Amino acid sequence: MKILLTAGININQNNACSINFLRTANSFSYLSNDEIIIFTAEKNSKLFSILKKNNIIKKSGYFNKKLPNSINFLINIPKILNIVRKEHIDIVYIRYNLMSFFLVFFIRFFSNTFIVTEHHGWVEDELKSNKKSKLVSFLFKKLQILDVKMAHLARVVVDGIKEKFVNNGIRQEKIVVFQNGTDIASFEDKKNFKKIKSDYYKIGFIGNLAAWQGVHIALMAMPIILKHRKDIKLIIIGDGPEKKNLEQLSHSLNLKNNVDFCGEVSFQDVPLVLSDFDIAIAPFTSERNKKIGLSPIKIRDYAASGLAIISSDIKGISDYDWLIKVQPDDPEALAKNILHLVENEPLRKSLQEKSKNYAFEHFDVKIIGAAIMAEITKIKNKQLSGK
């Protein structure tokens, strides 16, 4: 089967959206000897080296870095539609964006291609959290619902998103829940990496420095931690809109000796960087995250790296018994659990083993890709049989 994957993203941005998109392409390429085509507006990206197999073909279109990603996507719809028809694509896999409904609409009416849309959030909640008007939030919510109605199948990454669609009139059987994955092989390659000796226990975070990631909660936990131990350092890997505010907060808390802002790292270096952490944290805030939940890539990468993890207790994470869960937005709870893990080596080692085992059994993109393809095949067979 020939598959086309497309998304309204800037593939030059080294973030979870881009990495997850390319990992999904890899997951399908492992299952098929046919061409896997990926279409992105921008044609050049260092991230393309994530792609593992020669049967993945890259195509691009118009890109203007001054325009929002969704507008670049909208402009490229005629070209994407032409690829679908000219290349005789069997399956189009579309990562949802504000304008993706229009591509779904045109593919549905001008081809017989099977359409899958992938959803990582509920746009109405996200727009409201970004202070958009009720009217704008309502209109894009309707477009997201229509996106799924017009598609043949919707893949969502948490149960909370499925519940939203079902509550808005979408049939349950049309929506499948498969959480995000990671590239297990890239962590296996680094399994013999030796940890750098340090006088500090390193508490690490990696990701986009946005408010909802809760890095400010970790910074507020540090003075509480340092009252008990001085040999703990917070390592912050990443960049983003909150970086300046976080640096100012760190300075106001007098944490310069115990907090390192290391900036963004290339995706190839992530396994090495994570291998140097003693404990990994994901202190997500309740705002934006509590209603539908999360399927964070960082948790998958932390686990694949065999780290002991402390995370906010959020839907999508709450069921995991191989990491420590804390109340969101609570620096004292985070500090208490960091101290507990630092001082309890047997527990730390036990969680390291459990997280890695779980990642290898459940988070490999090959496993997730195979499950998605099984659902696609099942629905296509039902259509062919007329059931």
Short mmCIF file of the C-alpha atoms (twelve columns), coordinates in Angstrom:
data_MODEL
# 
_entry.id   MODEL 
# 
loop_
_atom_site.group_PDB 
_atom_site.id 
_atom_site.type_symbol 
_atom_site.label_atom_id 
_atom_site.label_alt_id 
_atom_site.label_comp_id 
_atom_site.label_asym_id 
_atom_site.label_seq_id 
_atom_site.Cartn_x 
_atom_site.Cartn_y 
_atom_site.Cartn_z 
_atom_site.pdbx_PDB_model_num 
ATOM 1   C CA . MET A 1   0.000   0.000  0.000  1 
ATOM 2   C CA . LYS A 2   1.249   3.470  -0.874 1 
ATOM 3   C CA . ILE A 3   0.916   5.863  2.051  1 
ATOM 4   C CA . LEU A 4   1.155   9.647  2.138  1 
ATOM 5   C CA . LEU A 5   1.758   11.416 5.458  1 
ATOM 6   C CA . THR A 6   1.337   15.149 5.809  1 
ATOM 7   C CA . ALA A 7   1.131   17.718 8.592  1 
ATOM 8   C CA . GLY A 8   0.824   21.463 9.023  1 
ATOM 9   C CA . ILE A 9   4.154   21.811 10.803 1 
ATOM 10  C CA . ASN A 10  7.443   23.573 10.214 1 
ATOM 11  C CA . ILE A 11  9.726   20.568 9.822  1 
ATOM 12  C CA . ASN A 12  12.717  22.775 10.630 1 
ATOM 13  C CA . GLN A 13  11.577  23.100 14.226 1 
ATOM 14  C CA . ASN A 14  13.232  20.556 16.501 1 
ATOM 15  C CA . ASN A 15  10.158  19.820 18.590 1 
ATOM 16  C CA . ALA A 16  7.841   16.973 19.535 1 
ATOM 17  C CA . CYS A 17  5.480   17.627 16.584 1 
ATOM 18  C CA . SER A 18  8.205   17.227 13.973 1 
ATOM 19  C CA . ILE A 19  9.903   14.288 15.666 1 
ATOM 20  C CA . ASN A 20  6.641   12.428 16.215 1 
ATOM 21  C CA . PHE A 21  5.599   12.992 12.578 1 
ATOM 22  C CA . LEU A 22  8.858   11.533 11.248 1 
ATOM 23  C CA . ARG A 23  8.747   8.631  13.704 1 
ATOM 24  C CA . THR A 24  5.258   7.807  12.419 1 
ATOM 25  C CA . ALA A 25  6.633   7.718  8.876  1 
ATOM 26  C CA . ASN A 26  9.308   5.310  10.090 1 
ATOM 27  C CA . SER A 27  6.702   3.106  11.755 1 
ATOM 28  C CA . PHE A 28  4.826   2.676  8.467  1 
ATOM 29  C CA . SER A 29  8.009   2.167  6.443  1 
ATOM 30  C CA . TYR A 30  8.893   -0.865 8.574  1 
ATOM 31  C CA . LEU A 31  5.583   -2.453 7.552  1 
ATOM 32  C CA . SER A 32  5.618   -1.816 3.812  1 
ATOM 33  C CA . ASN A 33  7.962   -2.243 0.887  1 
ATOM 34  C CA . ASP A 34  5.931   0.287  -1.093 1 
ATOM 35  C CA . GLU A 35  6.772   3.972  -1.143 1 
ATOM 36  C CA . ILE A 36  5.954   6.018  1.943  1 
ATOM 37  C CA . ILE A 37  5.641   9.662  0.891  1 
ATOM 38  C CA . ILE A 38  5.888   12.493 3.389  1 
ATOM 39  C CA . PHE A 39  4.782   15.978 2.401  1 
ATOM 40  C CA . THR A 40  5.922   19.032 4.339  1 
ATOM 41  C CA . ALA A 41  5.789   22.651 3.231  1 
ATOM 42  C CA . GLU A 42  9.498   23.188 3.947  1 
ATOM 43  C CA . LYS A 43  11.841  20.953 1.956  1 
ATOM 44  C CA . ASN A 44  15.044  21.092 4.031  1 
ATOM 45  C CA . SER A 45  15.465  19.944 7.604  1 
ATOM 46  C CA . LYS A 46  18.214  18.352 9.670  1 
ATOM 47  C CA . LEU A 47  15.457  16.274 11.231 1 
ATOM 48  C CA . PHE A 48  15.039  14.270 8.026  1 
ATOM 49  C CA . SER A 49  17.981  12.171 9.219  1 
ATOM 50  C CA . ILE A 50  15.480  10.591 11.643 1 
ATOM 51  C CA . LEU A 51  14.054  8.725  8.651  1 
ATOM 52  C CA . LYS A 52  15.416  5.177  8.639  1 
ATOM 53  C CA . LYS A 53  14.503  3.514  5.326  1 
ATOM 54  C CA . ASN A 54  15.078  4.272  1.652  1 
ATOM 55  C CA . ASN A 55  11.428  3.727  0.756  1 
ATOM 56  C CA . ILE A 56  10.470  7.047  2.408  1 
ATOM 57  C CA . ILE A 57  10.164  9.747  -0.255 1 
ATOM 58  C CA . LYS A 58  10.186  13.436 0.716  1 
ATOM 59  C CA . LYS A 59  8.059   15.959 -1.159 1 
ATOM 60  C CA . SER A 60  7.578   19.645 -0.409 1 
ATOM 61  C CA . GLY A 61  5.663   22.681 -1.601 1 
ATOM 62  C CA . TYR A 62  5.311   26.382 -0.908 1 
ATOM 63  C CA . PHE A 63  6.752   27.615 2.384  1 
ATOM 64  C CA . ASN A 64  6.852   31.120 3.831  1 
ATOM 65  C CA . LYS A 65  8.337   31.335 7.302  1 
ATOM 66  C CA . LYS A 66  6.373   34.540 7.968  1 
ATOM 67  C CA . LEU A 67  3.066   32.687 7.626  1 
ATOM 68  C CA . PRO A 68  1.479   30.447 10.286 1 
ATOM 69  C CA . ASN A 69  2.027   26.731 9.667  1 
ATOM 70  C CA . SER A 70  -1.682  26.189 9.088  1 
ATOM 71  C CA . ILE A 71  -1.763  28.814 6.304  1 
ATOM 72  C CA . ASN A 72  1.257   27.264 4.599  1 
ATOM 73  C CA . PHE A 73  -0.630  23.962 4.812  1 
ATOM 74  C CA . LEU A 74  -3.786  25.485 3.292  1 
ATOM 75  C CA . ILE A 75  -1.819  26.939 0.366  1 
ATOM 76  C CA . ASN A 76  -0.309  23.507 -0.353 1 
ATOM 77  C CA . ILE A 77  -3.614  21.582 -0.454 1 
ATOM 78  C CA . PRO A 78  -3.836  21.583 -4.293 1 
ATOM 79  C CA . LYS A 79  -0.330  20.126 -4.517 1 
ATOM 80  C CA . ILE A 80  -1.069  17.466 -1.891 1 
ATOM 81  C CA . LEU A 81  -4.280  16.524 -3.694 1 
ATOM 82  C CA . ASN A 82  -2.342  16.227 -6.951 1 
ATOM 83  C CA . ILE A 83  0.127   13.842 -5.293 1 
ATOM 84  C CA . VAL A 84  -2.749  11.726 -3.978 1 
ATOM 85  C CA . ARG A 85  -4.215  11.341 -7.456 1 
ATOM 86  C CA . LYS A 86  -1.031  11.153 -9.518 1 
ATOM 87  C CA . GLU A 87  0.748   8.681  -7.219 1 
ATOM 88  C CA . HIS A 88  -2.380  6.549  -6.683 1 
ATOM 89  C CA . ILE A 89  -2.082  6.831  -2.903 1 
ATOM 90  C CA . ASP A 90  -3.953  4.163  -0.951 1 
ATOM 91  C CA . ILE A 91  -3.865  5.843  2.472  1 
ATOM 92  C CA . VAL A 92  -3.463  9.496  3.449  1 
ATOM 93  C CA . TYR A 93  -2.421  10.022 7.059  1 
ATOM 94  C CA . ILE A 94  -2.972  13.623 8.170  1 
ATOM 95  C CA . ARG A 95  -1.799  15.134 11.422 1 
ATOM 96  C CA . TYR A 96  -4.618  17.508 12.375 1 
ATOM 97  C CA . ASN A 97  -4.100  21.263 12.166 1 
ATOM 98  C CA . LEU A 98  -6.439  24.247 11.967 1 
ATOM 99  C CA . MET A 99  -6.868  23.848 8.204  1 
ATOM 100 C CA . SER A 100 -6.633  20.084 7.744  1 
ATOM 101 C CA . PHE A 101 -10.404 19.676 7.344  1 
ATOM 102 C CA . PHE A 102 -10.181 21.283 3.907  1 
ATOM 103 C CA . LEU A 103 -7.675  18.675 2.726  1 
ATOM 104 C CA . VAL A 104 -9.844  15.873 4.120  1 
ATOM 105 C CA . PHE A 105 -12.852 17.354 2.302  1 
ATOM 106 C CA . PHE A 106 -11.145 17.558 -1.097 1 
ATOM 107 C CA . ILE A 107 -9.533  14.120 -0.870 1 
ATOM 108 C CA . ARG A 108 -12.863 12.592 0.098  1 
ATOM 109 C CA . PHE A 109 -14.656 14.089 -2.894 1 
ATOM 110 C CA . PHE A 110 -11.941 13.830 -5.545 1 
ATOM 111 C CA . SER A 111 -10.429 10.412 -4.816 1 
ATOM 112 C CA . ASN A 112 -11.165 7.006  -3.290 1 
ATOM 113 C CA . THR A 113 -8.213  7.218  -0.914 1 
ATOM 114 C CA . PHE A 114 -8.593  6.021  2.673  1 
ATOM 115 C CA . ILE A 115 -8.145  8.964  5.075  1 
ATOM 116 C CA . VAL A 116 -6.774  8.794  8.616  1 
ATOM 117 C CA . THR A 117 -6.526  11.908 10.769 1 
ATOM 118 C CA . GLU A 118 -4.353  12.085 13.879 1 
ATOM 119 C CA . HIS A 119 -5.350  14.251 16.856 1 
ATOM 120 C CA . HIS A 120 -3.145  15.243 19.796 1 
ATOM 121 C CA . GLY A 121 -5.447  17.744 21.454 1 
ATOM 122 C CA . TRP A 122 -8.829  19.430 21.556 1 
ATOM 123 C CA . VAL A 123 -8.546  22.674 19.610 1 
ATOM 124 C CA . GLU A 124 -11.318 24.512 21.478 1 
ATOM 125 C CA . ASP A 125 -9.515  24.136 24.814 1 
ATOM 126 C CA . GLU A 126 -6.168  25.097 23.314 1 
ATOM 127 C CA . LEU A 127 -7.519  28.244 21.689 1 
ATOM 128 C CA . LYS A 128 -9.292  29.286 24.877 1 
ATOM 129 C CA . SER A 129 -6.075  28.805 26.857 1 
ATOM 130 C CA . ASN A 130 -4.398  31.093 24.299 1 
ATOM 131 C CA . LYS A 131 -7.036  33.760 25.018 1 
ATOM 132 C CA . LYS A 132 -8.836  33.430 21.677 1 
ATOM 133 C CA . SER A 133 -12.477 34.509 21.504 1 
ATOM 134 C CA . LYS A 134 -15.338 32.124 22.144 1 
ATOM 135 C CA . LEU A 135 -16.453 32.513 18.524 1 
ATOM 136 C CA . VAL A 136 -13.031 31.582 17.103 1 
ATOM 137 C CA . SER A 137 -12.748 28.635 19.502 1 
ATOM 138 C CA . PHE A 138 -16.247 27.434 18.571 1 
ATOM 139 C CA . LEU A 139 -15.634 27.672 14.810 1 
ATOM 140 C CA . PHE A 140 -12.397 25.690 14.926 1 
ATOM 141 C CA . LYS A 141 -13.995 23.127 17.237 1 
ATOM 142 C CA . LYS A 142 -16.635 22.551 14.533 1 
ATOM 143 C CA . LEU A 143 -13.918 22.182 11.895 1 
ATOM 144 C CA . GLN A 144 -12.112 19.604 14.033 1 
ATOM 145 C CA . ILE A 145 -15.322 17.598 14.426 1 
ATOM 146 C CA . LEU A 146 -15.981 17.810 10.673 1 
ATOM 147 C CA . ASP A 147 -12.403 16.693 10.063 1 
ATOM 148 C CA . VAL A 148 -13.167 13.408 11.827 1 
ATOM 149 C CA . LYS A 149 -16.648 13.034 10.320 1 
ATOM 150 C CA . MET A 150 -15.204 13.272 6.809  1 
ATOM 151 C CA . ALA A 151 -12.239 10.967 7.490  1 
ATOM 152 C CA . HIS A 152 -12.532 7.174  7.458  1 
ATOM 153 C CA . LEU A 153 -10.648 6.764  10.733 1 
ATOM 154 C CA . ALA A 154 -9.338  9.028  13.493 1 
ATOM 155 C CA . ARG A 155 -6.327  8.119  15.602 1 
ATOM 156 C CA . VAL A 156 -6.198  9.982  18.933 1 
ATOM 157 C CA . VAL A 157 -3.465  9.725  21.542 1 
ATOM 158 C CA . VAL A 158 -5.531  9.762  24.761 1 
ATOM 159 C CA . ASP A 159 -8.978  8.584  25.816 1 
ATOM 160 C CA . GLY A 160 -9.979  12.141 26.740 1 
ATOM 161 C CA . ILE A 161 -9.876  13.249 23.106 1 
ATOM 162 C CA . LYS A 162 -12.001 10.277 22.058 1 
ATOM 163 C CA . GLU A 163 -14.552 11.201 24.739 1 
ATOM 164 C CA . LYS A 164 -14.724 14.736 23.337 1 
ATOM 165 C CA . PHE A 165 -15.452 13.465 19.829 1 
ATOM 166 C CA . VAL A 166 -18.031 10.924 21.006 1 
ATOM 167 C CA . ASN A 167 -19.785 13.604 23.065 1 
ATOM 168 C CA . ASN A 168 -19.972 15.665 19.872 1 
ATOM 169 C CA . GLY A 169 -21.679 12.986 17.800 1 
ATOM 170 C CA . ILE A 170 -18.813 10.922 16.347 1 
ATOM 171 C CA . ARG A 171 -19.297 7.141  16.351 1 
ATOM 172 C CA . GLN A 172 -17.010 5.378  18.863 1 
ATOM 173 C CA . GLU A 173 -15.862 2.752  16.369 1 
ATOM 174 C CA . LYS A 174 -14.499 5.477  14.110 1 
ATOM 175 C CA . ILE A 175 -11.930 6.553  16.713 1 
ATOM 176 C CA . VAL A 176 -8.967  4.506  17.914 1 
ATOM 177 C CA . VAL A 177 -6.679  5.407  20.807 1 
ATOM 178 C CA . PHE A 178 -2.976  4.765  20.320 1 
ATOM 179 C CA . GLN A 179 -0.580  6.746  22.424 1 
ATOM 180 C CA . ASN A 180 2.652   8.229  21.092 1 
ATOM 181 C CA . GLY A 181 5.796   6.148  20.787 1 
ATOM 182 C CA . THR A 182 9.552   6.440  20.627 1 
ATOM 183 C CA . ASP A 183 12.378  5.021  18.572 1 
ATOM 184 C CA . ILE A 184 13.575  2.263  20.893 1 
ATOM 185 C CA . ALA A 185 16.482  1.378  18.598 1 
ATOM 186 C CA . SER A 186 18.102  4.802  19.055 1 
ATOM 187 C CA . PHE A 187 18.249  4.233  22.811 1 
ATOM 188 C CA . GLU A 188 19.558  0.691  22.406 1 
ATOM 189 C CA . ASP A 189 22.463  2.092  20.382 1 
ATOM 190 C CA . LYS A 190 23.515  4.143  23.419 1 
ATOM 191 C CA . LYS A 191 23.014  1.463  26.069 1 
ATOM 192 C CA . ASN A 192 26.742  1.253  26.824 1 
ATOM 193 C CA . PHE A 193 27.144  4.999  27.288 1 
ATOM 194 C CA . LYS A 194 28.979  5.709  30.536 1 
ATOM 195 C CA . LYS A 195 27.543  8.365  32.810 1 
ATOM 196 C CA . ILE A 196 29.733  11.421 33.415 1 
ATOM 197 C CA . LYS A 197 30.941  11.592 37.007 1 
ATOM 198 C CA . SER A 198 29.529  14.516 38.956 1 
ATOM 199 C CA . ASP A 199 29.330  15.832 42.516 1 
ATOM 200 C CA . TYR A 200 25.622  16.452 41.951 1 
ATOM 201 C CA . TYR A 201 22.506  14.368 41.529 1 
ATOM 202 C CA . LYS A 202 21.129  15.557 38.198 1 
ATOM 203 C CA . ILE A 203 17.396  16.137 37.961 1 
ATOM 204 C CA . GLY A 204 16.621  16.545 34.269 1 
ATOM 205 C CA . PHE A 205 13.904  18.025 32.092 1 
ATOM 206 C CA . ILE A 206 13.860  18.023 28.297 1 
ATOM 207 C CA . GLY A 207 11.255  19.664 26.107 1 
ATOM 208 C CA . ASN A 208 9.647   22.824 24.820 1 
ATOM 209 C CA . LEU A 209 9.811   25.577 27.429 1 
ATOM 210 C CA . ALA A 210 6.114   26.461 27.408 1 
ATOM 211 C CA . ALA A 211 4.110   27.382 30.499 1 
ATOM 212 C CA . TRP A 212 2.046   24.159 30.481 1 
ATOM 213 C CA . GLN A 213 5.226   22.063 30.797 1 
ATOM 214 C CA . GLY A 214 5.513   23.248 34.403 1 
ATOM 215 C CA . VAL A 215 9.258   23.944 34.512 1 
ATOM 216 C CA . HIS A 216 8.500   26.918 36.781 1 
ATOM 217 C CA . ILE A 217 7.107   24.405 39.303 1 
ATOM 218 C CA . ALA A 218 10.442  22.578 39.257 1 
ATOM 219 C CA . LEU A 219 12.303  25.849 39.807 1 
ATOM 220 C CA . MET A 220 10.060  26.695 42.772 1 
ATOM 221 C CA . ALA A 221 10.763  23.238 44.200 1 
ATOM 222 C CA . MET A 222 14.526  23.794 44.190 1 
ATOM 223 C CA . PRO A 223 14.767  26.119 47.251 1 
ATOM 224 C CA . ILE A 224 12.782  23.526 49.224 1 
ATOM 225 C CA . ILE A 225 15.157  20.779 48.070 1 
ATOM 226 C CA . LEU A 226 18.270  22.841 48.846 1 
ATOM 227 C CA . LYS A 227 17.206  23.284 52.472 1 
ATOM 228 C CA . HIS A 228 17.876  19.553 52.845 1 
ATOM 229 C CA . ARG A 229 20.629  18.855 50.320 1 
ATOM 230 C CA . LYS A 230 23.018  21.043 48.358 1 
ATOM 231 C CA . ASP A 231 24.202  18.314 45.986 1 
ATOM 232 C CA . ILE A 232 21.191  18.393 43.649 1 
ATOM 233 C CA . LYS A 233 21.177  20.211 40.320 1 
ATOM 234 C CA . LEU A 234 18.274  20.859 37.938 1 
ATOM 235 C CA . ILE A 235 19.259  20.434 34.265 1 
ATOM 236 C CA . ILE A 236 16.872  22.085 31.803 1 
ATOM 237 C CA . ILE A 237 17.255  21.042 28.158 1 
ATOM 238 C CA . GLY A 238 15.243  22.908 25.559 1 
ATOM 239 C CA . ASP A 239 14.092  26.271 24.312 1 
ATOM 240 C CA . GLY A 240 10.755  28.002 23.955 1 
ATOM 241 C CA . PRO A 241 8.581   31.011 24.729 1 
ATOM 242 C CA . GLU A 242 9.002   30.755 28.520 1 
ATOM 243 C CA . LYS A 243 12.789  30.516 28.572 1 
ATOM 244 C CA . LYS A 244 13.414  34.154 29.504 1 
ATOM 245 C CA . ASN A 245 10.778  34.073 32.259 1 
ATOM 246 C CA . LEU A 246 12.236  30.843 33.631 1 
ATOM 247 C CA . GLU A 247 15.746  32.287 33.670 1 
ATOM 248 C CA . GLN A 248 14.445  35.333 35.534 1 
ATOM 249 C CA . LEU A 249 12.649  33.124 38.043 1 
ATOM 250 C CA . SER A 250 15.802  31.072 38.579 1 
ATOM 251 C CA . HIS A 251 17.787  34.268 39.196 1 
ATOM 252 C CA . SER A 252 15.201  35.633 41.649 1 
ATOM 253 C CA . LEU A 253 15.379  32.361 43.601 1 
ATOM 254 C CA . ASN A 254 19.195  32.563 43.673 1 
ATOM 255 C CA . LEU A 255 19.591  29.193 41.965 1 
ATOM 256 C CA . LYS A 256 22.524  29.916 39.640 1 
ATOM 257 C CA . ASN A 257 24.721  27.233 41.270 1 
ATOM 258 C CA . ASN A 258 22.027  24.564 41.132 1 
ATOM 259 C CA . VAL A 259 20.203  25.163 37.838 1 
ATOM 260 C CA . ASP A 260 21.675  24.829 34.350 1 
ATOM 261 C CA . PHE A 261 19.823  26.047 31.255 1 
ATOM 262 C CA . CYS A 262 21.511  24.017 28.532 1 
ATOM 263 C CA . GLY A 263 19.461  25.100 25.529 1 
ATOM 264 C CA . GLU A 264 18.211  22.932 22.703 1 
ATOM 265 C CA . VAL A 265 20.004  19.752 21.685 1 
ATOM 266 C CA . SER A 266 19.800  17.835 18.426 1 
ATOM 267 C CA . PHE A 267 17.505  14.817 18.425 1 
ATOM 268 C CA . GLN A 268 20.553  12.558 17.823 1 
ATOM 269 C CA . ASP A 269 22.018  13.684 21.159 1 
ATOM 270 C CA . VAL A 270 18.871  13.102 23.200 1 
ATOM 271 C CA . PRO A 271 19.782  9.509  24.232 1 
ATOM 272 C CA . LEU A 272 23.219  10.691 25.380 1 
ATOM 273 C CA . VAL A 273 21.806  13.672 27.266 1 
ATOM 274 C CA . LEU A 274 19.180  11.549 29.016 1 
ATOM 275 C CA . SER A 275 21.785  8.968  29.975 1 
ATOM 276 C CA . ASP A 276 23.440  11.636 32.123 1 
ATOM 277 C CA . PHE A 277 20.320  12.286 34.220 1 
ATOM 278 C CA . ASP A 278 19.814  10.593 37.579 1 
ATOM 279 C CA . ILE A 279 16.091  11.390 37.668 1 
ATOM 280 C CA . ALA A 280 13.836  12.760 34.920 1 
ATOM 281 C CA . ILE A 281 10.878  15.029 35.604 1 
ATOM 282 C CA . ALA A 282 7.710   16.030 33.729 1 
ATOM 283 C CA . PRO A 283 5.978   18.581 36.019 1 
ATOM 284 C CA . PHE A 284 3.014   19.333 33.738 1 
ATOM 285 C CA . THR A 285 0.534   21.943 34.948 1 
ATOM 286 C CA . SER A 286 -3.140  21.117 35.416 1 
ATOM 287 C CA . GLU A 287 -4.191  24.016 33.155 1 
ATOM 288 C CA . ARG A 288 -4.578  22.847 29.543 1 
ATOM 289 C CA . ASN A 289 -3.695  19.249 30.474 1 
ATOM 290 C CA . LYS A 290 -6.244  18.042 33.028 1 
ATOM 291 C CA . LYS A 291 -9.370  17.852 30.828 1 
ATOM 292 C CA . ILE A 292 -8.242  15.464 28.121 1 
ATOM 293 C CA . GLY A 293 -4.813  14.334 29.294 1 
ATOM 294 C CA . LEU A 294 -1.456  13.915 27.593 1 
ATOM 295 C CA . SER A 295 0.645   11.414 25.684 1 
ATOM 296 C CA . PRO A 296 4.015   13.124 26.095 1 
ATOM 297 C CA . ILE A 297 6.959   12.015 23.992 1 
ATOM 298 C CA . LYS A 298 9.352   12.994 26.779 1 
ATOM 299 C CA . ILE A 299 7.876   10.286 29.038 1 
ATOM 300 C CA . ARG A 300 8.480   7.711  26.281 1 
ATOM 301 C CA . ASP A 301 12.060  8.889  25.763 1 
ATOM 302 C CA . TYR A 302 12.747  9.005  29.512 1 
ATOM 303 C CA . ALA A 303 11.450  5.457  29.867 1 
ATOM 304 C CA . ALA A 304 13.356  4.137  26.832 1 
ATOM 305 C CA . SER A 305 16.482  5.597  28.405 1 
ATOM 306 C CA . GLY A 306 15.782  3.622  31.587 1 
ATOM 307 C CA . LEU A 307 15.304  6.587  33.892 1 
ATOM 308 C CA . ALA A 308 13.460  6.922  37.168 1 
ATOM 309 C CA . ILE A 309 10.678  9.393  36.395 1 
ATOM 310 C CA . ILE A 310 8.572   11.826 38.404 1 
ATOM 311 C CA . SER A 311 5.547   13.227 36.585 1 
ATOM 312 C CA . SER A 312 2.432   15.201 37.337 1 
ATOM 313 C CA . ASP A 313 -0.596  12.979 37.863 1 
ATOM 314 C CA . ILE A 314 -2.418  13.752 34.597 1 
ATOM 315 C CA . LYS A 315 -4.780  11.658 32.444 1 
ATOM 316 C CA . GLY A 316 -2.710  9.592  30.050 1 
ATOM 317 C CA . ILE A 317 -0.023  9.180  32.730 1 
ATOM 318 C CA . SER A 318 -2.115  8.329  35.786 1 
ATOM 319 C CA . ASP A 319 -2.336  4.601  34.990 1 
ATOM 320 C CA . TYR A 320 1.435   4.069  34.887 1 
ATOM 321 C CA . ASP A 321 2.724   2.306  37.995 1 
ATOM 322 C CA . TRP A 322 6.386   2.448  36.961 1 
ATOM 323 C CA . LEU A 323 6.868   6.147  37.685 1 
ATOM 324 C CA . ILE A 324 6.176   8.437  40.620 1 
ATOM 325 C CA . LYS A 325 3.110   10.661 40.213 1 
ATOM 326 C CA . VAL A 326 2.681   13.962 42.060 1 
ATOM 327 C CA . GLN A 327 -0.092  16.522 42.330 1 
ATOM 328 C CA . PRO A 328 0.268   19.100 39.531 1 
ATOM 329 C CA . ASP A 329 1.209   22.702 40.406 1 
ATOM 330 C CA . ASP A 330 2.654   21.675 43.789 1 
ATOM 331 C CA . PRO A 331 6.369   22.524 44.247 1 
ATOM 332 C CA . GLU A 332 6.431   20.998 47.746 1 
ATOM 333 C CA . ALA A 333 5.129   17.637 46.513 1 
ATOM 334 C CA . LEU A 334 7.664   17.634 43.681 1 
ATOM 335 C CA . ALA A 335 10.510  18.553 46.039 1 
ATOM 336 C CA . LYS A 336 9.499   15.858 48.532 1 
ATOM 337 C CA . ASN A 337 9.488   13.144 45.883 1 
ATOM 338 C CA . ILE A 338 12.770  14.242 44.306 1 
ATOM 339 C CA . LEU A 339 14.431  14.054 47.729 1 
ATOM 340 C CA . HIS A 340 12.840  10.673 48.364 1 
ATOM 341 C CA . LEU A 341 14.174  9.247  45.090 1 
ATOM 342 C CA . VAL A 342 17.648  10.726 45.561 1 
ATOM 343 C CA . GLU A 343 17.911  9.151  48.994 1 
ATOM 344 C CA . ASN A 344 16.384  5.784  48.065 1 
ATOM 345 C CA . GLU A 345 18.740  4.084  45.643 1 
ATOM 346 C CA . PRO A 346 16.909  0.693  45.621 1 
ATOM 347 C CA . LEU A 347 13.651  2.425  44.629 1 
ATOM 348 C CA . ARG A 348 15.449  4.463  41.988 1 
ATOM 349 C CA . LYS A 349 16.999  1.357  40.426 1 
ATOM 350 C CA . SER A 350 13.691  -0.493 40.559 1 
ATOM 351 C CA . LEU A 351 11.902  2.321  38.718 1 
ATOM 352 C CA . GLN A 352 14.690  2.492  36.138 1 
ATOM 353 C CA . GLU A 353 14.243  -1.181 35.315 1 
ATOM 354 C CA . LYS A 354 10.454  -0.974 35.245 1 
ATOM 355 C CA . SER A 355 10.345  2.094  32.998 1 
ATOM 356 C CA . LYS A 356 12.726  0.591  30.458 1 
ATOM 357 C CA . ASN A 357 10.875  -2.732 30.355 1 
ATOM 358 C CA . TYR A 358 7.557   -0.950 29.830 1 
ATOM 359 C CA . ALA A 359 8.993   1.228  27.063 1 
ATOM 360 C CA . PHE A 360 10.385  -1.764 25.185 1 
ATOM 361 C CA . GLU A 361 7.072   -3.625 25.432 1 
ATOM 362 C CA . HIS A 362 4.672   -0.756 24.668 1 
ATOM 363 C CA . PHE A 363 6.310   2.408  23.322 1 
ATOM 364 C CA . ASP A 364 8.184   1.221  20.249 1 
ATOM 365 C CA . VAL A 365 6.901   3.057  17.143 1 
ATOM 366 C CA . LYS A 366 7.042   -0.249 15.251 1 
ATOM 367 C CA . ILE A 367 4.461   -1.740 17.624 1 
ATOM 368 C CA . ILE A 368 2.224   1.338  17.452 1 
ATOM 369 C CA . GLY A 369 2.475   1.584  13.656 1 
ATOM 370 C CA . ALA A 370 1.504   -2.068 13.298 1 
ATOM 371 C CA . ALA A 371 -1.539  -1.541 15.536 1 
ATOM 372 C CA . ILE A 372 -2.677  1.479  13.494 1 
ATOM 373 C CA . MET A 373 -2.275  -0.437 10.225 1 
ATOM 374 C CA . ALA A 374 -4.287  -3.336 11.665 1 
ATOM 375 C CA . GLU A 375 -7.176  -0.940 12.378 1 
ATOM 376 C CA . ILE A 376 -6.970  0.552  8.895  1 
ATOM 377 C CA . THR A 377 -7.027  -2.924 7.330  1 
ATOM 378 C CA . LYS A 378 -9.981  -3.974 9.475  1 
ATOM 379 C CA . ILE A 379 -12.077 -0.967 8.461  1 
ATOM 380 C CA . LYS A 380 -11.121 -1.256 4.767  1 
ATOM 381 C CA . ASN A 381 -12.098 -4.925 4.782  1 
ATOM 382 C CA . LYS A 382 -15.470 -4.066 6.326  1 
ATOM 383 C CA . GLN A 383 -16.068 -1.508 3.590  1 
ATOM 384 C CA . LEU A 384 -15.184 -4.004 0.873  1 
ATOM 385 C CA . SER A 385 -17.519 -6.621 2.353  1 
ATOM 386 C CA . GLY A 386 -20.318 -4.047 2.590  1 
ATOM 387 C CA . LYS A 387 -20.793 -4.467 6.331  1 
# 
